[in-house]
């Protein structure tokens, strides 16, 4: 299985993802769920800045799963 999941991520003022939605799936439910869970649990972002202050904002984030031939 391989593919790319496009996620919509709501990033709070501290850079933590607080909501993650699947905007476009990879074609594999297990990859889509894994991408969503990993972003929520472990990823951190630079928060959006408006007028010098960090604000909540949505971001589009692609997550690719690729098999390597070793």
Biopython code that builds the backbone (N, CA, C, O; Angstrom):
import numpy as np
from Bio.PDB.StructureBuilder import StructureBuilder

atoms = [
    (1, "UNK", "N", (0.836, -1.182, 0.000)),
    (1, "UNK", "CA", (0.000, 0.000, 0.000)),
    (1, "UNK", "C", (0.874, 1.237, 0.000)),
    (1, "UNK", "O", (1.848, 1.313, 0.749)),
    (2, "UNK", "N", (0.540, 2.187, -0.819)),
    (2, "UNK", "CA", (1.194, 3.486, -0.798)),
    (2, "UNK", "C", (0.238, 4.520, -1.383)),
    (2, "UNK", "O", (-0.703, 4.181, -2.100)),
    (3, "UNK", "N", (0.494, 5.766, -1.067)),
    (3, "UNK", "CA", (-0.355, 6.838, -1.550)),
    (3, "UNK", "C", (-0.153, 8.088, -0.719)),
    (3, "UNK", "O", (0.649, 8.111, 0.214)),
    (4, "UNK", "N", (-0.892, 9.128, -1.071)),
    (4, "UNK", "CA", (-0.806, 10.403, -0.370)),
    (4, "UNK", "C", (-2.178, 10.775, 0.172)),
    (4, "UNK", "O", (-3.185, 10.706, -0.533)),
    (5, "UNK", "N", (-2.195, 11.169, 1.438)),
    (5, "UNK", "CA", (-3.399, 11.635, 2.118)),
    (5, "UNK", "C", (-3.279, 13.146, 2.238)),
    (5, "UNK", "O", (-2.243, 13.644, 2.678)),
    (6, "UNK", "N", (-4.310, 13.884, 1.858)),
    (6, "UNK", "CA", (-4.323, 15.326, 2.047)),
    (6, "UNK", "C", (-5.188, 15.626, 3.261)),
    (6, "UNK", "O", (-6.381, 15.324, 3.276)),
    (7, "UNK", "N", (-4.572, 16.227, 4.282)),
    (7, "UNK", "CA", (-5.262, 16.536, 5.525)),
    (7, "UNK", "C", (-5.515, 18.027, 5.649)),
    (7, "UNK", "O", (-4.720, 18.842, 5.180)),
    (8, "UNK", "N", (-6.631, 18.383, 6.285)),
    (8, "UNK", "CA", (-6.887, 19.762, 6.724)),
    (8, "UNK", "C", (-6.638, 19.753, 8.218)),
    (8, "UNK", "O", (-7.264, 18.996, 8.961)),
    (9, "UNK", "N", (-5.719, 20.602, 8.652)),
    (9, "UNK", "CA", (-5.308, 20.610, 10.051)),
    (9, "UNK", "C", (-5.585, 21.983, 10.659)),
    (9, "UNK", "O", (-5.140, 23.005, 10.134)),
    (10, "UNK", "N", (-6.323, 21.998, 11.770)),
    (10, "UNK", "CA", (-6.531, 23.227, 12.521)),
    (10, "UNK", "C", (-5.410, 23.320, 13.551)),
    (10, "UNK", "O", (-5.314, 22.497, 14.461)),
    (11, "UNK", "N", (-4.566, 24.336, 13.391)),
    (11, "UNK", "CA", (-3.399, 24.535, 14.251)),
    (11, "UNK", "C", (-3.714, 25.655, 15.233)),
    (11, "UNK", "O", (-4.145, 26.736, 14.830)),
    (12, "UNK", "N", (-3.496, 25.396, 16.536)),
    (12, "UNK", "CA", (-3.792, 26.429, 17.530)),
    (12, "UNK", "C", (-2.644, 27.430, 17.660)),
    (12, "UNK", "O", (-1.656, 27.360, 16.928)),
    (13, "UNK", "N", (-2.789, 28.347, 18.588)),
    (13, "UNK", "CA", (-1.829, 29.436, 18.762)),
    (13, "UNK", "C", (-0.452, 28.970, 19.234)),
    (13, "UNK", "O", (0.531, 29.702, 19.117)),
    (14, "UNK", "N", (-0.385, 27.755, 19.765)),
    (14, "UNK", "CA", (0.910, 27.215, 20.229)),
    (14, "UNK", "C", (1.561, 26.308, 19.194)),
    (14, "UNK", "O", (2.678, 25.834, 19.400)),
    (15, "UNK", "N", (0.871, 26.063, 18.081)),
    (15, "UNK", "CA", (1.417, 25.200, 17.037)),
    (15, "UNK", "C", (0.960, 23.752, 17.128)),
    (15, "UNK", "O", (1.430, 22.902, 16.371)),
    (16, "UNK", "N", (0.055, 23.470, 18.041)),
    (16, "UNK", "CA", (-0.453, 22.100, 18.172)),
    (16, "UNK", "C", (-1.671, 21.889, 17.268)),
    (16, "UNK", "O", (-2.524, 22.770, 17.159)),
    (17, "UNK", "N", (-1.753, 20.720, 16.621)),
    (17, "UNK", "CA", (-2.947, 20.417, 15.845)),
    (17, "UNK", "C", (-4.097, 20.067, 16.791)),
    (17, "UNK", "O", (-3.935, 19.221, 17.671)),
    (18, "UNK", "N", (-5.240, 20.701, 16.620)),
    (18, "UNK", "CA", (-6.381, 20.444, 17.495)),
    (18, "UNK", "C", (-7.523, 19.735, 16.768)),
    (18, "UNK", "O", (-8.413, 19.169, 17.402)),
    (19, "UNK", "N", (-7.493, 19.770, 15.451)),
    (19, "UNK", "CA", (-8.499, 19.069, 14.660)),
    (19, "UNK", "C", (-7.862, 18.676, 13.340)),
    (19, "UNK", "O", (-7.166, 19.480, 12.718)),
    (20, "UNK", "N", (-8.097, 17.443, 12.911)),
    (20, "UNK", "CA", (-7.547, 16.965, 11.645)),
    (20, "UNK", "C", (-8.658, 16.274, 10.864)),
    (20, "UNK", "O", (-9.315, 15.362, 11.366)),
    (21, "UNK", "N", (-8.856, 16.722, 9.634)),
    (21, "UNK", "CA", (-9.862, 16.152, 8.743)),
    (21, "UNK", "C", (-9.172, 15.617, 7.492)),
    (21, "UNK", "O", (-8.164, 16.164, 7.044)),
    (22, "UNK", "N", (-9.715, 14.563, 6.945)),
    (22, "UNK", "CA", (-9.182, 14.009, 5.703)),
    (22, "UNK", "C", (-9.860, 14.734, 4.546)),
    (22, "UNK", "O", (-11.055, 14.561, 4.306)),
    (23, "UNK", "N", (-9.084, 15.550, 3.829)),
    (23, "UNK", "CA", (-9.613, 16.301, 2.686)),
    (23, "UNK", "C", (-9.678, 15.421, 1.446)),
    (23, "UNK", "O", (-10.611, 15.514, 0.649)),
    (24, "UNK", "N", (-8.664, 14.558, 1.296)),
    (24, "UNK", "CA", (-8.621, 13.632, 0.154)),
    (24, "UNK", "C", (-7.862, 12.394, 0.596)),
    (24, "UNK", "O", (-6.703, 12.479, 1.001)),
    (25, "UNK", "N", (-8.506, 11.264, 0.517)),
    (25, "UNK", "CA", (-7.896, 10.019, 0.976)),
    (25, "UNK", "C", (-6.902, 9.427, -0.013)),
    (25, "UNK", "O", (-6.849, 9.808, -1.182)),
    (26, "UNK", "N", (-6.127, 8.493, 0.489)),
    (26, "UNK", "CA", (-5.102, 7.811, -0.301)),
    (26, "UNK", "C", (-5.665, 6.656, -1.112)),
    (26, "UNK", "O", (-5.021, 6.149, -2.030)),
    (27, "UNK", "N", (-6.882, 6.247, -0.756)),
    (27, "UNK", "CA", (-7.443, 5.039, -1.352)),
    (27, "UNK", "C", (-7.361, 3.859, -0.398)),
    (27, "UNK", "O", (-7.905, 2.790, -0.676)),
    (28, "UNK", "N", (-6.680, 4.052, 0.728)),
    (28, "UNK", "CA", (-6.529, 3.018, 1.737)),
    (28, "UNK", "C", (-6.917, 3.598, 3.098)),
    (28, "UNK", "O", (-6.246, 4.494, 3.609)),
    (29, "UNK", "N", (-7.985, 3.092, 3.672)),
    (29, "UNK", "CA", (-8.482, 3.597, 4.942)),
    (29, "UNK", "C", (-7.427, 3.530, 6.043)),
    (29, "UNK", "O", (-7.334, 4.439, 6.869)),
    (30, "UNK", "N", (-6.634, 2.465, 6.059)),
    (30, "UNK", "CA", (-5.606, 2.314, 7.100)),
    (30, "UNK", "C", (-4.544, 3.416, 7.000)),
    (30, "UNK", "O", (-4.073, 3.899, 8.030)),
    (31, "UNK", "N", (-4.162, 3.817, 5.802)),
    (31, "UNK", "CA", (-3.194, 4.903, 5.636)),
    (31, "UNK", "C", (-3.812, 6.242, 6.032)),
    (31, "UNK", "O", (-3.157, 7.064, 6.674)),
    (32, "UNK", "N", (-5.062, 6.461, 5.653)),
    (32, "UNK", "CA", (-5.738, 7.710, 5.997)),
    (32, "UNK", "C", (-5.832, 7.875, 7.511)),
    (32, "UNK", "O", (-5.531, 8.941, 8.047)),
    (33, "UNK", "N", (-6.251, 6.815, 8.195)),
    (33, "UNK", "CA", (-6.369, 6.864, 9.659)),
    (33, "UNK", "C", (-5.014, 7.063, 10.322)),
    (33, "UNK", "O", (-4.890, 7.834, 11.273)),
    (34, "UNK", "N", (-4.006, 6.371, 9.821)),
    (34, "UNK", "CA", (-2.661, 6.482, 10.393)),
    (34, "UNK", "C", (-2.126, 7.905, 10.260)),
    (34, "UNK", "O", (-1.558, 8.448, 11.209)),
    (35, "UNK", "N", (-2.304, 8.504, 9.098)),
    (35, "UNK", "CA", (-1.835, 9.876, 8.885)),
    (35, "UNK", "C", (-2.524, 10.818, 9.853)),
    (35, "UNK", "O", (-1.867, 11.650, 10.478)),
    (36, "UNK", "N", (-3.831, 10.702, 9.987)),
    (36, "UNK", "CA", (-4.596, 11.567, 10.892)),
    (36, "UNK", "C", (-4.137, 11.394, 12.335)),
    (36, "UNK", "O", (-3.903, 12.382, 13.031)),
    (37, "UNK", "N", (-4.008, 10.162, 12.787)),
    (37, "UNK", "CA", (-3.604, 9.889, 14.164)),
    (37, "UNK", "C", (-2.197, 10.399, 14.467)),
    (37, "UNK", "O", (-1.960, 10.964, 15.535)),
    (38, "UNK", "N", (-1.270, 10.206, 13.543)),
    (38, "UNK", "CA", (0.115, 10.647, 13.765)),
    (38, "UNK", "C", (0.214, 12.168, 13.829)),
    (38, "UNK", "O", (0.934, 12.709, 14.668)),
    (39, "UNK", "N", (-0.498, 12.851, 12.956)),
    (39, "UNK", "CA", (-0.470, 14.318, 12.978)),
    (39, "UNK", "C", (-1.038, 14.832, 14.300)),
    (39, "UNK", "O", (-0.456, 15.723, 14.918)),
    (40, "UNK", "N", (-2.163, 14.278, 14.735)),
    (40, "UNK", "CA", (-2.761, 14.713, 16.004)),
    (40, "UNK", "C", (-1.854, 14.434, 17.198)),
    (40, "UNK", "O", (-1.756, 15.256, 18.110)),
    (41, "UNK", "N", (-1.202, 13.296, 17.196)),
    (41, "UNK", "CA", (-0.430, 12.866, 18.366)),
    (41, "UNK", "C", (0.970, 13.456, 18.451)),
    (41, "UNK", "O", (1.459, 13.714, 19.551)),
    (42, "UNK", "N", (1.628, 13.678, 17.308)),
    (42, "UNK", "CA", (3.060, 13.965, 17.371)),
    (42, "UNK", "C", (3.534, 15.214, 16.640)),
    (42, "UNK", "O", (4.601, 15.736, 16.963)),
    (43, "UNK", "N", (2.791, 15.702, 15.682)),
    (43, "UNK", "CA", (3.289, 16.818, 14.885)),
    (43, "UNK", "C", (3.095, 18.150, 15.593)),
    (43, "UNK", "O", (2.161, 18.339, 16.373)),
    (44, "UNK", "N", (4.010, 19.067, 15.294)),
    (44, "UNK", "CA", (3.912, 20.449, 15.773)),
    (44, "UNK", "C", (4.162, 21.372, 14.586)),
    (44, "UNK", "O", (4.929, 21.042, 13.681)),
    (45, "UNK", "N", (3.513, 22.524, 14.597)),
    (45, "UNK", "CA", (3.568, 23.463, 13.482)),
    (45, "UNK", "C", (3.968, 24.851, 13.967)),
    (45, "UNK", "O", (3.906, 25.144, 15.161)),
    (46, "UNK", "N", (4.373, 25.692, 13.038)),
    (46, "UNK", "CA", (4.526, 27.111, 13.320)),
    (46, "UNK", "C", (3.138, 27.709, 13.226)),
    (46, "UNK", "O", (2.490, 27.568, 12.189)),
    (47, "UNK", "N", (2.650, 28.376, 14.270)),
    (47, "UNK", "CA", (1.305, 28.945, 14.189)),
    (47, "UNK", "C", (1.253, 30.107, 13.204)),
    (47, "UNK", "O", (2.263, 30.751, 12.921)),
    (48, "UNK", "N", (0.064, 30.355, 12.695)),
    (48, "UNK", "CA", (-0.142, 31.509, 11.817)),
    (48, "UNK", "C", (-0.028, 32.786, 12.652)),
    (48, "UNK", "O", (-0.377, 32.805, 13.832)),
    (49, "UNK", "N", (0.466, 33.846, 12.017)),
    (49, "UNK", "CA", (0.640, 35.128, 12.697)),
    (49, "UNK", "C", (-0.218, 36.174, 11.986)),
    (49, "UNK", "O", (-0.125, 36.340, 10.770)),
    (50, "UNK", "N", (-1.058, 36.878, 12.755)),
    (50, "UNK", "CA", (-1.867, 37.974, 12.232)),
    (50, "UNK", "C", (-1.643, 39.179, 13.142)),
    (50, "UNK", "O", (-1.871, 39.112, 14.349)),
    (51, "UNK", "N", (-1.191, 40.285, 12.541)),
    (51, "UNK", "CA", (-0.915, 41.517, 13.300)),
    (51, "UNK", "C", (0.029, 41.268, 14.479)),
    (51, "UNK", "O", (-0.123, 41.850, 15.553)),
    (52, "UNK", "N", (1.002, 40.393, 14.252)),
    (52, "UNK", "CA", (2.006, 40.129, 15.275)),
    (52, "UNK", "C", (1.602, 39.139, 16.349)),
    (52, "UNK", "O", (2.362, 38.909, 17.289)),
    (53, "UNK", "N", (0.420, 38.547, 16.230)),
    (53, "UNK", "CA", (-0.062, 37.602, 17.244)),
    (53, "UNK", "C", (-0.356, 36.248, 16.610)),
    (53, "UNK", "O", (-0.870, 36.167, 15.494)),
    (54, "UNK", "N", (-0.021, 35.192, 17.337)),
    (54, "UNK", "CA", (-0.341, 33.840, 16.882)),
    (54, "UNK", "C", (-1.846, 33.622, 16.946)),
    (54, "UNK", "O", (-2.503, 34.021, 17.908)),
    (55, "UNK", "N", (-2.388, 32.978, 15.901)),
    (55, "UNK", "CA", (-3.826, 32.715, 15.831)),
    (55, "UNK", "C", (-4.055, 31.280, 15.354)),
    (55, "UNK", "O", (-3.174, 30.653, 14.767)),
    (56, "UNK", "N", (-5.261, 30.781, 15.623)),
    (56, "UNK", "CA", (-5.657, 29.480, 15.077)),
    (56, "UNK", "C", (-5.872, 29.635, 13.577)),
    (56, "UNK", "O", (-6.379, 30.654, 13.109)),
    (57, "UNK", "N", (-5.480, 28.612, 12.842)),
    (57, "UNK", "CA", (-5.669, 28.660, 11.392)),
    (57, "UNK", "C", (-5.661, 27.249, 10.829)),
    (57, "UNK", "O", (-5.080, 26.334, 11.412)),
    (58, "UNK", "N", (-6.314, 27.088, 9.688)),
    (58, "UNK", "CA", (-6.330, 25.815, 8.975)),
    (58, "UNK", "C", (-5.147, 25.743, 8.023)),
    (58, "UNK", "O", (-4.751, 26.745, 7.427)),
    (59, "UNK", "N", (-4.589, 24.549, 7.886)),
    (59, "UNK", "CA", (-3.503, 24.303, 6.935)),
    (59, "UNK", "C", (-3.808, 23.027, 6.169)),
    (59, "UNK", "O", (-4.425, 22.106, 6.705)),
    (60, "UNK", "N", (-3.380, 22.973, 4.922)),
    (60, "UNK", "CA", (-3.460, 21.741, 4.134)),
    (60, "UNK", "C", (-2.119, 21.045, 4.216)),
    (60, "UNK", "O", (-1.077, 21.645, 3.954)),
    (61, "UNK", "N", (-2.154, 19.762, 4.584)),
    (61, "UNK", "CA", (-0.915, 19.019, 4.817)),
    (61, "UNK", "C", (-0.975, 17.685, 4.073)),
    (61, "UNK", "O", (-1.816, 16.844, 4.394)),
    (62, "UNK", "N", (-0.102, 17.475, 3.087)),
    (62, "UNK", "CA", (-0.042, 16.168, 2.445)),
    (62, "UNK", "C", (0.866, 15.231, 3.234)),
    (62, "UNK", "O", (1.933, 15.635, 3.697)),
    (63, "UNK", "N", (0.440, 13.984, 3.383)),
    (63, "UNK", "CA", (1.246, 12.960, 4.028)),
    (63, "UNK", "C", (1.365, 11.804, 3.028)),
    (63, "UNK", "O", (0.368, 11.210, 2.619)),
    (64, "UNK", "N", (2.615, 11.502, 2.646)),
    (64, "UNK", "CA", (2.845, 10.457, 1.635)),
    (64, "UNK", "C", (3.387, 9.181, 2.275)),
    (64, "UNK", "O", (4.247, 9.222, 3.155)),
    (65, "UNK", "N", (2.871, 8.065, 1.817)),
    (65, "UNK", "CA", (3.349, 6.755, 2.210)),
    (65, "UNK", "C", (3.950, 6.111, 0.953)),
    (65, "UNK", "O", (3.253, 5.904, -0.040)),
    (66, "UNK", "N", (5.247, 5.797, 1.008)),
    (66, "UNK", "CA", (5.953, 5.265, -0.144)),
    (66, "UNK", "C", (6.747, 4.040, 0.273)),
    (66, "UNK", "O", (7.458, 4.068, 1.278)),
    (67, "UNK", "N", (6.627, 2.960, -0.500)),
    (67, "UNK", "CA", (7.433, 1.766, -0.254)),
    (67, "UNK", "C", (8.776, 1.931, -0.937)),
    (67, "UNK", "O", (8.841, 2.303, -2.108)),
    (68, "UNK", "N", (9.845, 1.658, -0.211)),
    (68, "UNK", "CA", (11.188, 1.719, -0.775)),
    (68, "UNK", "C", (11.657, 0.321, -1.149)),
    (68, "UNK", "O", (11.501, -0.616, -0.366)),
    (69, "UNK", "N", (12.219, 0.176, -2.317)),
    (69, "UNK", "CA", (12.821, -1.096, -2.734)),
    (69, "UNK", "C", (14.269, -1.100, -2.290)),
    (69, "UNK", "O", (15.090, -0.359, -2.831)),
    (70, "UNK", "N", (14.584, -1.918, -1.324)),
    (70, "UNK", "CA", (15.963, -1.972, -0.814)),
    (70, "UNK", "C", (16.719, -3.110, -1.423)),
    (70, "UNK", "O", (17.893, -3.308, -1.112)),
]
sb = StructureBuilder()
sb.init_structure("model")
sb.init_model(0)
sb.init_chain("A")
sb.init_seg("    ")
for serial, (resi, resn, name, xyz) in enumerate(atoms, 1):
    if name == "N":
        sb.init_residue(resn, " ", resi, " ")
    sb.init_atom(name, np.array(xyz, "f"), 0.0, 1.0, " ", f" {name:<3s}", serial, name[0])
structure = sb.get_structure()
